[in-house]
Amino acid sequence: MANQIAKKRIEELRTVIQKHNYQYYVLDNPTISDSDYDALYKELVALEKENPEFITEDSPTQKVGGVILQGFQKIEHDTPMLSLSNAFSKEDLIQFDKRIKDSIHQEVAYTCELKIDGLAISLKYVNGKFVTGATRGDGRIGEDITQNLKTISSIPLKLQENITLEARGECFMPKSAFVSLNEQRELLGEPIFANPRNAAAGSLRQLDSAITAKRQLDVFLYGGDIPSIDTQEQLLQALKQVGLKINPETKIYRSIDDVWSYIETISQERQNLPYDIDGIVIKVNDFQQREEIGYTVKAPKWAIAYKFPAEEVQTKILDIQWTVGRTGVVTPTAIMEPVFVAGSTVQRASLHNVDLLKEKDIRLGDTVILHKAGDIIPEIKTVLLEKRPKQSVVYDIPTHCPECQSQLVHLQDEVALRCINPHCAAQIKEGVSHFVSRQAMAILGMGTKISAKIFDAHLIEDVADLYYLTLEQLLELDKVQEKTATNLLTSIDNSRHHSMEKLLFGLGIRHVGSKQAQQLSSAFGSIQALRQATIEELVAIDGIGMVIAESVVTYFKLPEVHVLLEKLEKAHVNMTYTGIQKSDVAQSVLTDKTVVLTGKLERFTRTQASEYIVKLGGKVTGSVSAKTDIVIAGEDAGSKLEKAKALNILVWSEDDLHRLIEEHIESIGG
Ligand code: IVH
């Protein structure tokens, strides 16, 4: 009987959560708070864990991924996925309009849709259930990427109605997700993606769907075989109604002049869209007219894609700078004459690695074509050979480290050029910056300038030496006042008590990001235990693969690491896993207060802000109610702020929180 109650509740929760997902992802209009949603979701997870026999494939909990495939199966599309012919000018559009009018001799309405720069996908639903998803492939046969598509939040596993349909659309990575993915990859020494489109493609082609699940992909649908539909406009509304996400910017016009004005407006505004578009798709709205106009083998004659000219500019290479990162990788950056491109002035472009520099044969004085990859990251596309100065010579790749002058090496299988001198000043300085950063030991007040000063004055040789610094030593440094010095020492002192994961991340082991540090720390509990871990023990941990495991084992074998850890231990730096410690919690005006964060924060991530609030004695919740004591509102705060005002709840700015943190920095340890 109890079983039947659980079954009923699971079914209820599934339906309610599906409804909330629809409200949130498709209608962009959530009707419950994040924390209430989380509570429902957690309840479902717990009930399904106890009663696994009631888990259905369309349960919202089945979106986390984890299915690992050997390869992708082929899927033949029921009807071919066609492509579009292109237009590059107003003239091309006038021609297109003329061809249509010549063919049907009628007035025509056009829908103008954004041409999302991602990958075409097809989603099959049978009786409302998501059954398969595929790439376009060659148009006739695509690849079965069902498991990966299932993890995308805006693809429902169950529709709002029990209908059978094949929907088509575009899968893409929003610009913000692309930027943070690349930041993370750069940190871990992994190759970065050139643009959001490549990142989306790479994410959809993962054999392990748990990886796709983390990539924050999104979709817009624009096609589907829903019966009794007469126009594109109706089709889009019907897709939305059954639970699929459509793009909100679509417009209908009755003349090519109006279409052109729309194109001009979007060209101006596309920088501000949260995703990349590469054009506008113009489609005849009426389906009957479409049939009369017809198709070529490859594309419909009733639609055309206007492609934006890629924003490209010319500039000159003034210099190539080489910087040494904390892992010794030496990276070239092109310094150029400043130019305005895709919304901002650019004068530096990373060349990523020495092979790229050689491959593009970039030379000093060269005129180059510059664009922004994914409209964001400055990238040199090509050199204009016809503008190359006559006396130009091939750029001399450095053979020695720009910082310590030791010989550079080009390791096999690596695109990077490396300085392998463990005493290289640039590497150590970068290593110190990383060690003191917020996510690592969070030694506030220790900026790059002051840490460089300390290093240059030979007060430290490695990060452990930070814990042996004295007030007298710091006061001898140029322009360092007593207050700054004491604050810094307190900050260093407090960092001794952090839980192990911050130290582990701070050590800067290759491939160990903050997330891996957290996983390793909670699994092993102490640096001591981790030092003795074998590859087998490491890979047995969720989220730790062979590359990370090997890197960890190699790191802990290094003799200089033994010395470093001994020094840290002697300085009483905590090496065990404790999570947030009680001793870190301060008495403050936030003690026992319930706080809600809302809006965009500039100085902190949400997690950091929440962590500080907890350390200051407060509790963070998701929704504003009569029980809320303080609402901290960042930029663009919306309904939560309104509600706080209505309930007469104290509202703080982000600066107020920052001030409080500064006041208590000594007791909460950064
Ligand atoms: S319609 C038969 N609409 O552009 C119609 N395509 O070169 C086929 N795309 O493969 C496509 N946004 O990947 C259509 N609103 C939109 C689109 C769109 C992006 C992509 C799609 C297609 C390619 C056509």
Residues whose N, C-alpha, C, O or C-beta is under 5 A from the ligand:
A	BS01	IVH	L82 S83 L84 E113 L114 K115 I116 L119 A120 E170 Y222 V281 P300
